[in-house]
Amino acid sequence: MPRLDEWYRRVNSAYLDRNFYRTADSVLCHLFEIAGGLSCVASHKQKPSVDPQEHLAKAIGWWLALCGKVGVRSVEGMVWAKFPQTCPYCLTPRHDPNVCRRPDQRIEVNWKELRERGKGKKKPESLTDWMLMFQHIYPRDDSTSSEKSFSRLAEELGELSEAIRVLPINRGYFITEASDVFAWLMGIANQMRVDKWPPGSTGWSEGFVEKAMEKEYPDGCKHCKSKLCKCPAILGSTLGRIAAEGPEYLLSEQEQGGALFSPREALDFFRRGAESFVVNGEEIRITPELINDMTATLKELVNGLTSRLATNTLEQTRLAVAFARLETLASTQELTQKSVDELLEVVRAMPSESRQNVSSILASIAGNIWTPLLLRLIN
């Protein structure tokens, strides 16, 4: 039987071109899609198009693909580092639920201790060997359930998603979470062997996972029969299956009140502020650079005016309040023509003394866009 690392090389070699241009996020989404098919094991609901053993093999395959995308050197080494014939949380060869994962405290993994415990022990080789190891650490029998195994797999997939999200700043987190996902895939496999689900199915011998993997991942792609997969990015059978899933009248871009936004409609619908505003007949486009410059300038203006409020007039106090409000709207990207106009009304009503105060503060601010515009308005 092939070793786990041999399956790792086989899967990633066959789909090297296909997965090269996919992101880790995209591969993770596919793993979620396939793992979702294992819900039939938890619900004991038979679906005509879902074979639990096939979905288990695909889930392992996409887990291997994700590890390849992240750049794991050896999946055997990665999983063994966390599970050296030992539960990494209670540090016993057979998981002790009274010690492990207590709800009132978080148990940190002692990697140094795990490394010591793995010395001299034989690392599993085939997938069946890994299943048997996890069966010894976390026994599955008639008293355990597929429902709990699937719920824990879902939980671990969520934590793996977090590991992918923070991958650019902490690759080590992936190692521990990917190992947990594999452990629970093996847990589901062991529970499937106990339950022999679905009823009447055959092939639940000790090597049933290898048989499912051989069927799903022969030496090459099972669809195009090529050593290096040449299939389109989305299979024709997939397109045919999903083509009729949505109501056609709701998906039409021409249909009034259709279910989906066009990109242009989405921008208009979700935008909280305007795209531009007009000052003295000049249209000013609202860009990220303008927002940053406006926020910084207005904040300095408010600070400068506030420090002079002891000798300021009522008009200057009103101006400080107007500037502060506009700065808040700018920082939250909720600028509108109305909010700008309200500020301009206050500016136009300022007496000459107040204008001089504001001009002197502006002259000390190194703004690129908004500062020169305000100076033109005030002077």
MARMINU-260127 format. One record per residue (C-alpha): y, x, z. Coordinates in Angstrom, 1 decimal, padded with zeros to 4 digits. Layout:
// MARMINU-260127
+--------+--------+--------+
|      Y |      X |      Z |
+--------+--------+--------+
|      Y |      X |      Z |
...
+--------+--------+--------+
// end
This chain:
// MARMINU-260127
+--------+--------+--------+
|      Y |      X |      Z |
+--------+--------+--------+
|  000.0 |  000.0 |  000.0 |
|  003.5 |  001.3 | -000.8 |
|  005.6 |  002.6 |  002.0 |
|  008.8 |  000.8 |  002.9 |
|  010.9 |  003.6 |  001.4 |
|  008.8 |  003.3 | -001.8 |
|  009.8 | -000.4 | -002.0 |
|  013.4 |  000.7 | -001.4 |
|  013.3 |  003.1 | -004.4 |
|  011.4 |  000.6 | -006.6 |
|  013.8 | -002.3 | -006.1 |
|  017.0 | -000.2 | -006.4 |
|  015.6 |  001.7 | -009.5 |
|  014.8 | -001.5 | -011.4 |
|  018.2 | -003.0 | -010.7 |
|  020.3 |  000.1 | -010.7 |
|  022.5 | -001.0 | -013.6 |
|  022.8 | -004.6 | -012.5 |
|  023.8 | -003.7 | -008.9 |
|  026.0 | -000.7 | -009.7 |
|  029.0 | -002.9 | -010.6 |
|  028.4 | -005.4 | -007.8 |
|  030.3 | -005.0 | -004.5 |
|  028.5 | -004.9 | -001.2 |
|  030.1 | -008.3 | -000.5 |
|  028.5 | -009.7 | -003.6 |
|  025.0 | -008.3 | -002.8 |
|  025.4 | -009.7 |  000.7 |
|  026.2 | -013.2 | -000.7 |
|  023.0 | -013.0 | -002.7 |
|  021.1 | -012.1 |  000.4 |
|  022.6 | -015.2 |  002.1 |
|  021.6 | -017.3 | -000.8 |
|  018.0 | -016.2 | -000.8 |
|  017.7 | -016.3 |  003.0 |
|  018.9 | -019.9 |  003.0 |
|  015.8 | -020.8 |  001.1 |
|  013.8 | -019.8 |  004.2 |
|  015.2 | -022.8 |  006.0 |
|  012.3 | -024.7 |  004.7 |
|  010.1 | -022.6 |  007.1 |
|  012.3 | -023.7 |  010.0 |
|  012.5 | -027.3 |  009.0 |
|  008.8 | -027.6 |  007.8 |
|  010.2 | -029.4 |  004.8 |
|  008.4 | -028.7 |  001.5 |
|  010.6 | -028.3 | -001.6 |
|  009.1 | -028.3 | -005.1 |
|  011.1 | -025.3 | -006.2 |
|  010.9 | -023.2 | -003.0 |
|  007.9 | -021.0 | -002.2 |
|  008.4 | -019.6 |  001.3 |
|  006.4 | -016.4 |  000.5 |
|  008.5 | -015.8 | -002.6 |
|  011.8 | -016.3 | -000.8 |
|  010.6 | -014.0 |  002.0 |
|  009.9 | -011.3 | -000.6 |
|  013.3 | -011.9 | -002.4 |
|  015.1 | -011.7 |  001.0 |
|  013.5 | -008.3 |  001.7 |
|  014.4 | -007.3 | -001.9 |
|  018.1 | -008.2 | -001.5 |
|  018.2 | -006.5 |  001.9 |
|  016.9 | -003.4 |  000.3 |
|  019.5 | -003.8 | -002.5 |
|  022.3 | -004.1 |  000.1 |
|  021.1 | -000.9 |  001.9 |
|  021.1 |  000.8 | -001.4 |
|  024.6 | -000.3 | -002.1 |
|  025.9 |  001.0 |  001.2 |
|  024.1 |  004.3 |  000.7 |
|  021.3 |  004.3 |  003.3 |
|  019.3 |  007.5 |  002.8 |
|  016.0 |  006.1 |  004.2 |
|  015.5 |  002.5 |  005.4 |
|  012.4 |  003.6 |  007.3 |
|  014.5 |  006.1 |  009.2 |
|  017.3 |  003.6 |  009.8 |
|  015.0 |  000.9 |  011.2 |
|  012.8 |  003.4 |  013.2 |
|  016.0 |  004.8 |  014.9 |
|  016.5 |  001.4 |  016.5 |
|  012.9 |  000.2 |  016.8 |
|  010.6 |  003.2 |  017.6 |
|  007.8 |  000.9 |  018.8 |
|  010.2 | -000.2 |  021.5 |
|  012.7 | -003.0 |  022.1 |
|  016.1 | -001.3 |  021.9 |
|  017.6 | -003.5 |  024.6 |
|  015.0 | -003.6 |  027.4 |
|  013.5 | -000.3 |  026.4 |
|  009.9 | -001.6 |  026.7 |
|  007.1 | -001.5 |  024.2 |
|  006.8 | -005.2 |  024.5 |
|  010.0 | -007.2 |  024.8 |
|  010.7 | -008.4 |  028.3 |
|  012.8 | -011.6 |  028.1 |
|  013.7 | -011.4 |  031.8 |
|  015.6 | -008.1 |  031.2 |
|  016.5 | -008.2 |  027.6 |
|  019.6 | -010.0 |  026.2 |
|  020.7 | -011.5 |  029.5 |
|  023.4 | -014.0 |  028.9 |
|  025.5 | -012.7 |  031.8 |
|  025.8 | -009.2 |  030.5 |
|  025.9 | -007.2 |  027.3 |
|  023.2 | -004.5 |  027.0 |
|  024.3 | -001.5 |  025.0 |
|  021.8 |  000.3 |  022.8 |
|  020.9 |  003.7 |  024.3 |
|  020.4 |  005.6 |  021.1 |
|  019.6 |  008.9 |  022.8 |
|  016.8 |  007.3 |  024.9 |
|  015.4 |  005.5 |  021.8 |
|  015.2 |  008.8 |  020.0 |
|  013.2 |  010.3 |  022.9 |
|  010.9 |  007.4 |  023.0 |
|  010.2 |  007.7 |  019.3 |
|  009.0 |  011.3 |  019.5 |
|  005.3 |  011.7 |  019.0 |
|  004.8 |  008.1 |  017.8 |
|  003.6 |  007.3 |  014.3 |
|  006.1 |  005.5 |  012.2 |
|  004.8 |  002.4 |  010.3 |
|  004.2 |  003.0 |  006.6 |
|  003.5 | -000.3 |  004.7 |
|  005.3 | -003.6 |  005.2 |
|  002.2 | -004.8 |  007.0 |
|  002.4 | -001.9 |  009.4 |
|  006.1 | -002.8 |  010.1 |
|  005.0 | -006.5 |  010.6 |
|  002.3 | -005.4 |  013.1 |
|  004.8 | -003.2 |  015.0 |
|  007.3 | -006.0 |  015.3 |
|  004.4 | -008.4 |  016.3 |
|  003.6 | -006.1 |  019.1 |
|  007.2 | -005.8 |  020.3 |
|  008.1 | -009.5 |  019.8 |
|  004.8 | -011.4 |  019.8 |
|  004.6 | -014.6 |  017.6 |
|  002.0 | -017.2 |  018.4 |
|  001.6 | -021.0 |  018.7 |
|  004.2 | -021.1 |  021.5 |
|  006.9 | -019.6 |  019.4 |
|  008.7 | -021.3 |  016.6 |
|  010.1 | -020.8 |  013.1 |
|  013.2 | -022.7 |  014.1 |
|  014.2 | -020.0 |  016.6 |
|  013.3 | -017.2 |  014.3 |
|  015.5 | -018.6 |  011.5 |
|  018.4 | -019.3 |  013.8 |
|  018.3 | -015.7 |  015.0 |
|  018.1 | -014.5 |  011.4 |
|  021.2 | -016.5 |  010.7 |
|  022.9 | -015.0 |  013.7 |
|  022.0 | -011.5 |  012.6 |
|  023.2 | -012.2 |  009.1 |
|  026.5 | -013.2 |  010.5 |
|  026.8 | -009.9 |  012.4 |
|  025.7 | -008.0 |  009.2 |
|  028.6 | -009.8 |  007.4 |
|  031.0 | -008.3 |  010.0 |
|  029.4 | -004.9 |  009.4 |
|  030.1 | -005.2 |  005.7 |
|  033.7 | -006.4 |  006.4 |
|  034.4 | -003.3 |  008.5 |
|  032.3 | -000.9 |  006.4 |
|  035.4 |  001.1 |  005.2 |
|  036.2 |  002.1 |  008.8 |
|  032.8 |  002.2 |  010.5 |
|  029.6 |  002.7 |  008.4 |
|  027.5 |  003.2 |  011.6 |
|  027.8 | -000.4 |  012.6 |
|  025.9 | -001.3 |  009.4 |
|  022.9 |  000.8 |  010.5 |
|  022.3 | -001.2 |  013.7 |
|  023.0 | -004.7 |  012.2 |
|  020.9 | -004.1 |  009.0 |
|  018.0 | -003.0 |  011.2 |
|  018.3 | -006.2 |  013.2 |
|  018.2 | -008.3 |  010.0 |
|  015.0 | -006.5 |  008.9 |
|  013.5 | -007.1 |  012.4 |
|  014.0 | -010.8 |  012.1 |
|  012.7 | -011.0 |  008.5 |
|  009.6 | -009.4 |  009.9 |
|  009.7 | -012.0 |  012.8 |
|  009.8 | -014.8 |  010.2 |
|  006.9 | -013.2 |  008.3 |
|  004.8 | -013.0 |  011.5 |
|  005.6 | -016.6 |  012.4 |
|  004.7 | -017.7 |  008.9 |
|  001.4 | -016.0 |  009.3 |
|  000.8 | -017.9 |  012.6 |
|  001.9 | -021.2 |  011.2 |
|  000.3 | -020.8 |  007.8 |
|  003.2 | -022.8 |  006.3 |
|  003.1 | -024.8 |  004.1 |
| -000.2 | -026.6 |  005.0 |
| -003.0 | -025.9 |  002.6 |
| -001.5 | -022.8 |  001.2 |
| -003.7 | -019.7 |  000.7 |
| -003.0 | -016.0 |  000.7 |
| -002.2 | -015.7 |  004.4 |
| -004.3 | -012.6 |  004.7 |
| -002.9 | -009.5 |  006.5 |
| -001.3 | -008.2 |  003.3 |
|  000.4 | -011.4 |  002.1 |
|  003.9 | -009.8 |  002.2 |
|  002.8 | -007.0 |  000.0 |
|  001.3 | -009.4 | -002.5 |
|  004.5 | -011.4 | -002.6 |
|  006.5 | -008.3 | -003.1 |
|  004.2 | -007.1 | -005.9 |
|  004.6 | -010.4 | -007.6 |
|  008.4 | -010.5 | -007.2 |
|  009.0 | -006.7 | -007.7 |
|  006.5 | -005.2 | -010.1 |
|  007.3 | -001.8 | -011.5 |
|  010.4 | -003.0 | -013.3 |
|  012.0 | -006.4 | -013.7 |
|  009.7 | -009.4 | -013.8 |
|  012.0 | -011.4 | -016.0 |
|  012.8 | -009.0 | -018.9 |
|  009.7 | -006.8 | -018.3 |
|  011.9 | -003.7 | -018.6 |
|  011.7 | -000.7 | -016.2 |
|  015.5 | -000.9 | -015.8 |
|  016.6 | -004.6 | -015.7 |
|  018.4 | -005.7 | -018.9 |
|  018.8 | -009.3 | -017.8 |
|  022.3 | -011.0 | -018.1 |
|  024.3 | -011.1 | -014.9 |
|  023.3 | -014.7 | -014.4 |
|  019.9 | -015.8 | -015.7 |
|  019.8 | -018.7 | -018.2 |
|  017.4 | -020.5 | -015.8 |
|  020.0 | -020.3 | -013.1 |
|  022.7 | -021.7 | -015.4 |
|  020.5 | -024.5 | -016.4 |
|  019.6 | -025.4 | -012.8 |
|  023.2 | -025.5 | -011.6 |
|  024.8 | -027.0 | -014.7 |
|  024.3 | -030.6 | -013.6 |
|  025.1 | -030.0 | -010.0 |
|  028.8 | -031.1 | -010.2 |
|  030.3 | -034.3 | -011.5 |
|  031.7 | -033.5 | -014.9 |
|  034.7 | -035.8 | -014.7 |
|  035.9 | -034.0 | -011.5 |
|  035.5 | -030.5 | -013.0 |
|  037.5 | -031.2 | -016.1 |
|  040.8 | -029.3 | -016.1 |
|  042.3 | -032.2 | -018.2 |
|  041.2 | -034.8 | -015.7 |
|  044.1 | -036.1 | -013.5 |
|  043.3 | -035.4 | -009.9 |
|  040.2 | -033.3 | -010.7 |
|  038.3 | -031.6 | -007.8 |
|  039.4 | -028.1 | -008.5 |
|  042.9 | -026.5 | -008.8 |
|  043.9 | -024.3 | -011.7 |
|  045.2 | -020.9 | -010.5 |
|  048.7 | -022.1 | -011.2 |
|  048.3 | -025.3 | -009.2 |
|  046.7 | -023.4 | -006.3 |
|  049.8 | -021.2 | -006.1 |
|  052.1 | -024.2 | -006.1 |
|  050.1 | -026.1 | -003.6 |
|  049.6 | -023.4 | -001.0 |
|  052.9 | -021.6 | -001.2 |
|  055.0 | -022.3 |  001.9 |
|  058.3 | -020.9 |  000.5 |
|  060.1 | -020.8 | -002.8 |
|  059.6 | -018.3 | -005.7 |
|  063.3 | -017.6 | -005.9 |
|  066.7 | -018.7 | -004.6 |
|  070.2 | -018.7 | -006.1 |
|  073.2 | -016.9 | -004.6 |
|  076.6 | -017.3 | -006.3 |
|  074.9 | -018.2 | -009.6 |
|  072.5 | -015.2 | -009.4 |
|  068.8 | -015.9 | -009.3 |
|  067.0 | -013.7 | -006.7 |
|  063.2 | -013.4 | -007.1 |
|  061.3 | -013.5 | -003.8 |
|  059.0 | -010.5 | -003.9 |
|  057.2 | -008.6 | -001.2 |
|  059.8 | -005.9 | -001.4 |
|  062.6 | -008.4 | -000.9 |
|  060.9 | -010.0 |  002.0 |
|  060.3 | -006.6 |  003.8 |
|  063.9 | -005.6 |  003.1 |
|  065.4 | -008.9 |  004.2 |
|  063.3 | -009.0 |  007.4 |
|  064.3 | -005.5 |  008.5 |
|  068.0 | -006.0 |  007.5 |
|  068.4 | -009.4 |  009.3 |
|  066.7 | -008.1 |  012.4 |
|  069.1 | -005.2 |  012.6 |
|  072.0 | -007.5 |  011.9 |
|  071.0 | -009.9 |  014.8 |
|  070.6 | -006.9 |  017.2 |
|  074.0 | -005.6 |  016.2 |
|  075.7 | -008.9 |  016.6 |
|  074.0 | -009.7 |  019.8 |
|  075.3 | -006.4 |  021.3 |
|  078.8 | -007.5 |  020.5 |
|  078.6 | -011.1 |  021.6 |
|  080.6 | -010.5 |  024.8 |
|  083.7 | -010.2 |  022.7 |
|  082.6 | -012.3 |  019.7 |
|  083.9 | -015.6 |  018.6 |
|  081.9 | -018.8 |  018.4 |
|  081.6 | -018.2 |  014.6 |
|  079.9 | -014.8 |  015.1 |
|  077.5 | -016.4 |  017.6 |
|  076.6 | -019.1 |  015.0 |
|  076.2 | -016.4 |  012.4 |
|  073.8 | -014.4 |  014.7 |
|  071.7 | -017.6 |  015.2 |
|  071.7 | -018.3 |  011.4 |
|  070.6 | -014.7 |  010.6 |
|  067.8 | -014.9 |  013.3 |
|  066.5 | -018.2 |  011.8 |
|  066.5 | -016.7 |  008.2 |
|  064.7 | -013.6 |  009.5 |
|  062.0 | -015.8 |  011.0 |
|  061.6 | -017.7 |  007.7 |
|  061.5 | -014.5 |  005.7 |
|  058.8 | -012.9 |  008.0 |
|  056.6 | -016.0 |  007.6 |
|  057.3 | -016.3 |  003.9 |
|  058.8 | -019.7 |  004.2 |
|  062.2 | -019.0 |  002.5 |
|  063.7 | -022.0 |  000.7 |
|  066.9 | -022.5 | -001.3 |
|  068.1 | -024.8 |  001.5 |
|  067.6 | -022.2 |  004.3 |
|  069.6 | -019.6 |  002.2 |
|  072.3 | -022.1 |  001.5 |
|  072.7 | -022.9 |  005.2 |
|  073.3 | -019.2 |  005.9 |
|  075.8 | -019.0 |  003.1 |
|  077.8 | -021.9 |  004.5 |
|  078.1 | -020.0 |  007.8 |
|  079.1 | -016.8 |  006.0 |
|  081.8 | -018.5 |  004.0 |
|  083.2 | -020.1 |  007.2 |
|  083.6 | -016.7 |  009.0 |
|  087.1 | -015.5 |  009.8 |
|  088.2 | -012.1 |  008.7 |
|  087.5 | -010.4 |  012.1 |
|  083.9 | -011.6 |  012.0 |
|  083.5 | -010.5 |  008.4 |
|  084.7 | -007.0 |  009.4 |
|  082.2 | -006.9 |  012.3 |
|  079.3 | -007.9 |  010.0 |
|  080.4 | -005.4 |  007.3 |
|  080.5 | -002.5 |  009.7 |
|  076.9 | -003.3 |  010.9 |
|  075.7 | -003.7 |  007.3 |
|  077.2 | -000.4 |  006.3 |
|  075.0 |  001.4 |  008.8 |
|  071.8 | -000.3 |  007.5 |
|  069.9 |  001.5 |  004.7 |
|  068.7 | -001.6 |  002.8 |
|  067.8 | -001.6 | -000.9 |
|  068.1 | -005.2 | -002.0 |
|  069.3 | -007.6 |  000.6 |
|  072.0 | -005.4 |  002.2 |
|  074.1 | -004.9 | -000.9 |
|  073.8 | -008.6 | -001.7 |
|  075.1 | -009.6 |  001.8 |
|  078.0 | -007.0 |  001.5 |
|  079.1 | -008.6 | -001.8 |
|  079.0 | -012.0 | -000.2 |
|  081.0 | -011.0 |  002.9 |
|  083.7 | -008.7 |  001.3 |
+--------+--------+--------+
// end
